[in-house]
Amino acid sequence: MSEQHSKARHRRGGKALAVGLPLTLTAAGALVHGTGLGLLGAGAQQASAATAAAPAWATATADGFASVNSLGQNGTYGGRDGQIVTVRTQAELEKYATAAEPYVIVVAGTITMNPVGKEIKVQSDKTIVGSGTSGHIVGGGFFLGSGVHNVIIRNLTIRDAYQGIWNDKDHDFDAIQMDGAHHVWIDHNDLRHMADGLIDVRKDSTNVTVSWNKLSQNNKTFGIGWTENVKTDITIHHNWIRETEQRNPSTDNAAHAHLYNNFLEDVAGTDITSSYGTYSRGRTAMVLENSYFQGMNNPVTKDGTATLVQRGNVFSGTGGRNESGGTAFDPKAYYSYALDPAVNLPSLLKSGAGPRSSLGTMAAGAPASTKAATTLTVAKDGSGQYRTVQAAVDAVPANNPSRVVISVKPGTYREVVKVPANKPHVTVQGTGGSRKDTVIVHGNAAGMQKPDGSGTYGTPGSATLSLQSDDSQLRNLTVTNDFDEAANQSLSGHQAVALLTSADKIFLDGIIVNGDQDTLELETAAKDKLGRVYIADSYVTGNVDFIFGRATAVVDKSVITLKKRWNGTSAGYVTAPSTPGNRKGILINRSTVNGDVADGSFHLGRNWHPGGDTTVDPQTTVRDSTLSAAVKSTPWSDMGGFSWKDDRFAEYRNTGPGSGSASSERPQLTDAQAGGQEVADWLGDWTPTAS
């Protein structure tokens, strides 16, 4: 973008999954159609059975230890080989859950158990799933007895069997209890306010995965054990556990307990106070990684006989015992998985745990971070499948239906990389111990002539790396444009993009983006297309308009580094949004703006109206961030004859020497306005997940 010249609201909610699945009412023969899991027709009073091929959510399979073949069971897939039936009464639910045949049982409404505390005895080969967020089991739950296997319980709210006694020893009213069961997947449920435990995994139950659940408002949350044997293999990941006192979880005599990416939260000032968090008991071997403990008392404890390996966990406002010791096991010897950064978990799980209004995001079973993916390896020294990143991209088939991970070994790769629009679901990730170990670098600029003589590159064409395909990701690497401005002063067009995105659902996770002018260009496939970008735990460096474009972009928990100009002077602009009207622009959230530049030398942004376009409504919001003294006291600037005051520029709750109070030159959001300018407002129905 030239310095002198112009450059040539989505709230979170479930999006219905179009399954095209006719469901025939068994009693009346009426045809009921739908587009999501809440699809079964308000007038239906009888159980209904599928007469066509099952949708993806009905054939989903588990991850973690529930996916491991053992005890004669190959993974956990529930009732996928049976009919899909819809139930609305306790009698219907009990009929199908206790049947010998496989079923996918859709709970479409609230079922109040009679008597209170009743636990339906689920038999093998069942999937029990809530219809949207309407599937509630009140006053009871499910029991999986000895030998019961291959059971999936998903997307349900199981609640309110509490009998008024906090430490209740008389009523064993659990949400889900298993005694000697195996191959069980408990996923995306809301379990709360029961008379005993929310989940009890007892008496040598094994090959269990508990994922993406909300567990709350309870004394005893999640107990594992009740045996002298050491047989249980269990995976617990991406659960939000809040306002519970104990057993978060308590794991006794588990052979392998793998806990990762869980968020345990004790909110101050509430009626429930945690006594302890995660507990490794007896002869348990536990691996606890990349989890977040907020306000928990005694967050991690272990017996002297147990082993507990911790790595990558975050502890905020915790106190008391925080223990580890011994050696445990390598989970990747049993199954593949990928870790989300622990610092992302509060926002990730508050938006992503619990029942979904549609199962579209869960249609393939495990979340993207744990699904199997095709991996292509790049190494400069020839030890991989490819020597260049672009060669690996070229090997991805057009219109690939699932994730392809391009794993790039440490080294400096001087090349231009383009991931075209017809190759979605691509992840390019460095394999080094640091994001600095793997570097993709080139030095084109907008005004440079292309080698084929067809003209100049232009600003987008100067990009070192271009992501043009939906649902693509970069992780743990550095992307640099090292164009030398000082050596090219005679050149007209110094814009030099390091990274260009022009697609939807782009996740930039733990990367560095280096450049000078126009470092990070965030666009969409077309002006009328949505293009969401989530940038987390990353570094972006530049000096002029170095985060710019029309995309709906979030820069979260990152560092924005201000850089001096080629001649050593300090002056510049962080953002230059060109947001279309009625869209969200650039949100800088919980980040830091600093650099080795003069005080008061940088604007936070200016309004870009490409080619004098009067239909755009540029937006930058900077909130909950730390601003160094380099930020001007009047942080916004006009551009191309358009006043920034006619567009959307604001701050909220920033700190640091570069922050300031509200004025006509420094708009501040009210608390009410800030409530509509959060990360979820930018991302809508998309929850970025590492994959």
N, C-alpha and C positions, 0 to 999 in steps of 0.2 A: 504494500500500500504506500503510495507516495505521501510524503509529509505535507506537501503543499496542495495536493489535488485529491479529489474523491476517487475511490476504487470503482475501474469498470466493475390458554390456561388449561392445564391438564391435571386434574386431581386424581389421586390414587383410587383405583377401583378395578374390580375383576373384569376381564374381557371374556366374553363367552367363547367357549370352544365349539366350533362348528363341526359336529360329528356326523350330521346327516343320518342319524340312526332312528328308524321308525320303531316305536315301542307299542305293542299291541296289548290292550287291556284284556286280561284273561276272562273277565266276566262279561263285559259288554261288547267286546270286539271293536271298540272305538279306537281309532288311530290317533296317537298323541305324538307330536313332534317337538323337538327342542334344539337349542343351540349350545347348551352348556350342561354342567352337571345339575343345575337347577332346572331340569328340562321336562318334568314329567306330568305337566298338566294339572292345574289346581282342582279340576273336577274328578280326578281319578280317585276312587275309593278302594279299589282292589289292588293286589300285587300285580305288577305287569312284567312281562317277559320279553326279552329281545328276540327279534326274528331276523336280524341281520348281523353282519360281522361286527364284532365288539370294537368300540373305540379304544384309543391308546390308553386312556386312564383306567380302563377295565382290564388291561393286560400288562400293566406296569409291574416291574420286578424290583426287588429290594437291592440295596447296596450294603456295604459293611459285612459284618459276620453273618447276617441273614442271607447273604449271597453265596456263601461258601458251601460247597458240596460236602455233606457229611450225613451220617446216620441214614443212608439210603435216600436222602432228599437232595435234589440238585437245585439249589437256590430257593428263593421264596417268591412265588407268583400267585398265591391265593387261588381264587376261584375262576381264573381266566378261562379254563376249559369248560365251564358250565354256563348256564343261562344267566342273564342279567334280570334281576327282579327288583321291584320297588315296593317298599313296605312303609306303612304309616301307623301300624298298631303293634303293641307288644306281641300279640298272638302271631301276627305275620312275621315279625322279626325272629321270634323264637322258632317258628316252623322251619324257616330256611337256614338259620344259623346252626341248628342242631341236626340238620339233615345229614345223611351219609354222602350225598352227592355234592359236587362242587357247585358253588353259586357266587356270583357277584351281587351283593345285596345293597341296594341304594336306600338309605334312610331319608325319606322326604317329609320332614316335619318333626315335631316334638313328640317323643314317646315317654310317658311317665310310668315308671316301673311300679308294679303292684305284686307283692308287698314291697315297701321301701327296703332298699338294700339288695334286692334280687340281682344276682349275677347270672346272666344267660350262659349256659354251658356250650360254648362254641366248639364245633367239630372241625376236623381237618379240611383243607382245601376250600377256604372261604376268604372272600374279600368283602369287608363291610365298610361302606363309604358313605359319607354324608352328601346330600344333594345341595350343592352350594354351601351356604352358611346356615341352612335351615335344619340340618340333621342334628337333633339334640336327644340325648338320653338323660333323663332326669331321675335322680333318686336310685340309681343302680348302675350296673356295668356289665362286664364280661369276664368269664372264667374259662381258662384254657387248661384242661387237666392233663394228666400223664399220657404221653404219647401223641397228643394232639400236635399237628404240625402243618406248615404251609398256610399260615393265616396272616392276612393283612387287615389292619384297622386304620382307616384314613379319614381325614376331613370331618371328623365328628366333634361335637361338644358334649362331653360327659361331665355332669355336674350335680351338685346339691343333694348329696345323700347325708350331709352333716346332721348330727343328732344333738347338737348343742353342748357337746362335751369335747373340749379341746384335745386333751390327751386321752382319747377314747380307746379303752381296752375291751369294751363290751360289744362293739359293733364293727365287724370286719367288712365294711362296705367300701370296697375298692372300686376305682374306675376300671382298671384292667389288672387281673391277677392271673398268673400262670404258675402251675405246679407240675414240673416235669415236661413242659411243652418244648418244642424246638422249631426253628425256622419261623420266626414271627417278626413282622415289620409293623411298627407303630409310628405313623407319620402324619404330620400336619393336623394334629388334633388340639383341642382346647380342653384340658382336664383341670377341674377345680372344685374345691369346697366339698370334699367327700368326708366320710366318717372315719376312715382309716387312711390307707395310702392311696396315692393317685395311680402309681404303677408298682406292683410287686412281682419281681422275677424270682421265683422260689424253686427249691428242691431240684436242682440240677437242670433247670431250663437253660437252653443254650441256643446258639446261632440266632441271636436277637439283635435287631437294629431299631433304635428309637431316634427319630429325626424330625426336626422342624416342628416340634410341638410347643405349646404354651402350657406351662405347669404353674399353678398359682393358688393362693388363698387356702393353704393347707398346712397342717402340722407336719405330717410325715409324707414327704414328696415321693420318693422313689427308692425302694429297697431291693437289694439284690443279695440272695444268699439262702438262709434257712437250711443249710446243709453242711456236713463235715467234709463232703467231697469237694474236689477242685476241678470242676468240669465246665463251668459256664463260660462261654465266649460271647461278648456283647459289645456292640458299637453304639455310642451315644453321641450324636452330633447335631449341631444347629438347633438346640432347644433354648427357649427363653424361660428361665426359672425365676420367679419373682414372688415376693411376699410369702415365703415358706419358712418354717422354723428349722427343720432337720431333714436328713436323708436327701441330699441334693447332688448326686445320690449317695447312699451308703452301700458300699460294695464289699461283700464278705465272701471269701473263698472263691473268687472268680479266677479261672485259669488265664483268661485274657480279657481285660477291660480297656477298651480304647475310647477315650473321651476327647472330642475336639470341637472347636468352634461353638461352644455353649456360652450363653450369657446368663450369669447368676446375679440377681439384683435384689438388694435389701434397701428399700426406699425409706429414708429417715422420716420419722414423725407418723408412721402408720401403726396400727394395732399389732402387727406381727413383726417380731424381731428374730433374725436368724441366730441359732445357737451354734451351728457349724455349716460348712458348705459341703465340699466333696470329701468323702472319707474312704480310704483304702484299708480294708479290715482283713483280719485273719491271714490267709496265705494268698491274698489277691496279688496279681501282677497287673499294674495299671500304667498306661501311658496317657498323660493329660497334656494336651497341647493346644496352643492358639485359642484359649478361652479367655473370657473377660469376667472379672469378679468386681462388682460394684457394691461397696458398703457392707460386704459380708463379714460377719464375725467368724474367726477361725476358718478362713476360706478353704484351706487344704490341710487335711490331717491324715495320718497313717499310723497303723499299729507297727510295733517293732518287728513283727513277723511278715508284714506285707512289703511289697516293693512298689515304688511310685516314681516314675520319671516325669519331670516337668520340663516343658520347653515352650517358649513363645507366648506365655500367658501374660495378661495385663491385670494388675491389682490397683484399684482406685478406691480410696477411702476405707480400706479393709483394716482389720486389726486382729491380733491373736495369732494362733498357730497357722503357719504356712510351711508345710513340710514336704520333703522328698527324700528319696534314698533307695539305693539298690539299682539293679538293672532289671528291665522288664522284657520286652520283646519288640520286634519290628513289625508294625501293622502291615507294611507293604509286602511282607512275606505271605500274607493271607489274601489281600485284596488291594486294589489301587484306590487312591483318593487324592484330593487336592485340598489345600488349606486356604481359607480366607484369612486375610490379616485380622488379628485379634481386635485392633482398634476400630475396625468397621462393624463389629458385631452388634453394638447397641442399635444402630440405625438399620442394619441388615435384618436383624431378627424382630425388631419391633414392627417392621413392615412385612416380613416374610414368613414368620412363624404362625402356626395355627391354621384353622380352616380357610380355604380359598373360596371366593364367590364363584369361581370357575376353576376346574382342574386343568385348564389349558397349559399352565406353566409346569404342571406335574405330569403331563401326559406320557412322558417317556420314562416315568418312574423316578429315579434318583435325580436330585438337583444337578445342574450342569457341572458343578465342581466335582462330582463323583462319578459321572457317567463315563463309560469307556470311550476312548477317543482314538482315532488314528494318529499316530505320531510319525513325523518325518524329521530326520536329524540332519543338522547342518554343521559342518566343521571345516575350517579353512585348510587344515592339515590333511584332509582326505579321510579322516577316521569316521566320518558320518556318511549318510547316503548322498549328500549334496555338498558342494563346496561354497555355494552362494545361497543367500536367502531367496533371491528371485527364482533360482532353479527349483527350490522346494515349493514356492508358490505356484510355479508353472505346473508342477506335478499334481496339484490338487485338482480333482475332476470338476468340471463345470457343474454348477447346480448341486454341489455335494449336499446331501441331506443331513449330515451330522458333523460334529466337531472334528476338526483336523488341527492338531497341535504341531507347530513347527518349532522344534527344540533346537536352539542355536547355542553351540558351545562357545566358551569365552574366546575373544579375539576381536580385531577391528576389521569390519567388512565395508570396504569402500565401494559402494554400489548404490544405485537407485532401485527402490523396491516399490512395486505397485501390486496391491491385492485388488483385483477387479471386482466389479459389482456382481458378476455371476459366480463368485466363489465365497458364499457366506460361511459363517461358523468357523472362522479361522483364528487361531491363537498363535501369535509369534512370541516366544518367551526365551529369555536367556537362561542358561543353566548354571551360571557362575554364582559364587557366594555373595556377590554384590551386583547391583544394577550397572555399576561402572565396568564390569568385566566384559560385557558384550556390547559392542558399539557398532551401530550402522551409521555411516557418515558419507556425505557427498557435499559438493560445493557449487551447485548451480544457483543462478540468480535470474530474476524476471527478465532483465535486459540482455542476457547472454543469448547468442545465436545457437540454435540447435545444430548438432553435427550434420544433419541431413540437409541443411540449408533451407528448411521450411519456415523459418522465422525465429522469433525469440520464444523463450520458454513461457513467459508470462508468470504471474505470481503463483497460481496453483501448480503450474508445470515445473516450478523450481523445486518442488518438494523432494526431500530425500526419501521419505516413505509416505505412501498414500494408501489409506484404508478406504476403499470404495464399496465394501460389502457389509451388509447388515450382520449384526451379532458377531462382530469380530473384536479381538482383544490384543493388547500388547502388555507384556509383563516382564519385569526384572531385566531391563536393558536400557541403553541410551540411544537416542536418535539425535543426530547433529547435522546442521548445515554449517559448514566452515568456510563459506564464501568470504573472501578477504576484501572488505570494503576499502581499506586504505590503499590497496594495490590496484583498485579498479575505479578510481575516482572519475575517469573519463566515461565510464559506462553509465548509461541512462537506465535506471531500473535496478535498484539495490535490494529490492524485496527478495528475501531468500528463506523459503519455508523449510523447516526441518520436518514437520509432521502435518499432513493434511488428512482430515476425516471428511467424508461426504456420504454418510450412510446413517442408519438408525441403530440404536443399541450398541454403541461403541464403548468398551470398557478399557480404560488406560490405567493400569494398576502397578504402582511401584516402579515408575519409569523416570528417566531424565530426558527432557527435551531442550536442546541447546541451540541458540541462534542469536541473531541481533534484531534485525527488522523483520517482522512477520513470522516469528518462530513457529507458532502453533495456529494453523488455520482450521476452523471448525465450521464446516458447511453442511449442506443437505444435498441429496441427489438432485433435487429441483426445488425451485422456490416454493412450490405448493406442497412439498413433501416434509414430513417430520423427520428430524435428525437429532436424536438424543445422544449425548456423550457424557459419561461419568469418569472423572479423573480423580483418583484417590492415591494418597500417600506418595505423591510424585513431586518432581522439581521441574519448573519451567523458567528458562532464562532468556532475557532479551532486553531490548531498549525501546523500540518504536512499534506500537500497535501489535505487540507480540502475542496476544491472545485475541483472536478476531474471527468474525464471520457471522453467519445467520443461524447456526445450530442452536439448539436448546441444550446448554452445556453447564455442568456442575464441576467446579474445581474444589475438591473437598479434602481437608486435612493435608494440605500440600504447602510447598514453599515456592513462592514466586520471587525470583531473584532478579533485581534490577542491575543492569549492566551499563557501563560507560560506553559512549559512542566511539567510533573508530579513531577520532582525534583526541580522545581523553576527556571530552566534556560530558557533563551530566545533564541530560534532558530526555524526556520521553513520555510514553503513554503505555499503560499496561494493557488495556482492553480497547477494542474498536468493534462493538457489536453492530450488525446490520439486520437486526431481528425483524422478521415479517410481523405485521400487525396481528394482534390477538394470539401471539405465541410468546413463550418464555425465551429469554435471551441467555445471558451469562450470569451465573451465580457463583460467587467466590465465598466459600463457607468454611469456617473453622481453620483458616489458613494463615500463613505469615507472608507479609510483603516486606522484603528487605534487600540490601545489597550495598556494595562498596561504591556508593555514589554520594553526591553532595546533598545536604539537607534541603528539603523543599524543592526538589528538582523534577519530580515525576508526578504526572496526573494518573489517577486511577482509570481514566478512560475518556473517550470522546465518541461522538455519534457519527457512524458511517452510513451515509445514504448513497449507495453505489450509483454512479451516473446521475446523481440528483433525484433518485427515486423518492417520491413523496409518500409512497404507500407503506414504507417500512417504519417501524417504531422501535428503534434501538433500545436495548435494555441491558444494564449491568447493575446487579445488587452485590454489595460487599457486606457481609455480616459475620458477627462473632469471630472476627479475625484480628490479628495483631499487625499494626501498621507502624513501620519504622519512621524516623524523622525525615526520610527521603520523600515521603508523600506530601504534596502541596496542601496548604490549608484550604485552598479552593481546588478540590481534586478533580473536577470535571471540566471538559473543554469542548468548545464548538468545533465543527469540522465541515468543510465544504459549503459554508454559508448557512448551515442549519444550526439553530440554537439547541444546545443540550437540554435546556429547560423545557423544550417542547417534547422531549422524549422521556425515557424512563431510567433515571439514575438515582440511586439511593444507597444509604448505609443503615446498619442497625447493630448496635451494641459492640462496635469495634473498640479496641484498646491499643495502647502503645503511644509513643510520642507523635506519631503521625495521625492519630485520630482527632476528632473534634466534635464540638457540640452542634446542634441543629441551627441552621441559618438558611437564608435564601440561596446561599452559594453551596450549602452542604445539607441537602435534604436527608432527614432521618425517618425511617419507618416508625409508625406507632406499633405498639404491641399487637394490636388487632391486624394491622397490615402485615406485620412480620409473620403472623400465623398462616398467611396465604403465600408466603415466599420462603418455603422450606424445601429441602431436597425432594421430598415426596411430590410436591407440586410441580417440580421440574420433570421428574421421571415418570409420573403417571402410573400406568399399570406395569411398569418394568422394574424389577428388582435385580440390579447387576449382581452376578454371581461368578466367581472365578471359575474358569473351565478351560 
